[in-house]
């Protein structure tokens, strides 16, 4: 299970570095066909498969594999949180709005540091 978590997080980190092909290769290294729902929804999120994330969300919540806080905070969901249909499904499933400060997510890090580091 820890290995699978590391693969998902590694794939997400690669994608955040705009290495989408490498991200997909990392995910393809493991057989996910029998993976639990928390891994399936996470992989769908990294792949920006919003329809699949929306489809899996009710079952993931019912099985207690995913909480509203994990959806709000876990970086793999950065790829789907801004989607209006996803936000509607979040409201339907959790009974409250998905409120996220999109400007503070790691997707929006500056491309270069504001200050140069002295050599």
Secondary structure, DSSP 8 states (H G I E B T S, - for coil): -HHHHHHHHHHHHHHHTT-HHHHHHHHHTS--TT--HHHHHHHHHHTT-HHHHHHHHHHHHHTTSS-HHHHHH-GGGGGTTT-HHHHHHHHHHHSS-----GGGSGGG--SS-SS----
